[in-house]
Amino acid sequence: FVGGFFFVGDLFPVSQCAESNLGEIFYVLAPDPNGTINGNAHTTSDVRQGTRGTLAHEFQHMINASNRIRSPITQDFEDVWLDEALAHFAEDANGRALKGLADDANATFETVSSNINDYSAFFYQNFARLQRYMVNPGIFAPTSSAADTSLAVRGAAWSFVRYTADNFAPGGDVKAFTRALAGGPNVGVDNLTLRAGSVPFDTLVAGWMVANYTDDAGIPGLPTKYTYKSYNMRSNMSASFVSSNHLYPLQVTDITGTGFVSTALQARSGSGDYFRFTRVPAEAARTFRFLNSDGTTSASFTGATLYIVRTQ
């Protein structure tokens, strides 16, 4: 079943969009206790609980599109990945407001799950989507156009915008930052970097990718830009998924032995793979090489970057 959706064509006259309903109206699941439609039975109480986050999500889509249509200058609609990221952002922003959490409150699992209904309505789904990204990060990227269909991409996009808001919202004003994003006129990466104080995209991606591993990991002297300020991700991601046996779900490959080889890697632009190397005191130096698929020539992927974090 569809929990809810907003159709931007509804904001245009019928002469421009034949399917328009001529109003700022979006659709959400309705109670159907007897399952008269497609056999999907939904009680009133279930619908009231299940659509709390959906309302916030669809309102963002409506507001974003409306701002751009009503603008005195011609604007494009927001790129799908950022539009969806902001819609998912609206879900946990409403949950945080409900719980009285400041934008920079480093919320743990215990904090956001103190009321299971609130947790299910506003928080769990974002962590679930992020988990889909973390278990195989290389093949997904937060800025991918696949955000319209991929939950993993949406999880990455939400966390990327969350990280950017935490660390680069001008003056620390997260609400002003998201309002500016929804207002345009830029779209996608250009919109995000401009509203983040013209911080280069590579800087945002580097900080986000590192923070996905280092956040609340107890690394001495770690700069705050390599953390999430709004969530203790290790607490939330480790506790939210029984299937992970309460381990942090980010896929990290351990480099072991003297002849370690990892092949067939995929690293989408804006994302990548994670590796961990442990070195004992007085051990000989190690050499690492990143090669093309031929196994001999240096990797030639333009713009590829290696980020190294010393954890202790």
Secondary structure, DSSP 8 states (H G I E B T S, - for coil): ---EE--GGGGS-TTT-TT--SSS--EE---BTT-TTTT--B-HHHHHHHTHHHHHHHHHHHHHHHHHHHSSS------HHHHHHHHHHHHHHHHHHHTT--TT--B-HHHHTSSHHHHHHHTHHHHHHHHHHHTSGGG--TT-GGGGT-HHHHHHHHHHHHHHHHHHSGGG-HHHHHHHHHH-SS-HHHHHHHHTTS--HHHHHHHHHHHHHHTTS--TT--GGGS-SSB-HHHHHHHS-GGGTTS----EEEE-SSS----S----TT---EEEE---TT--------B-TTSSSB---TT---------
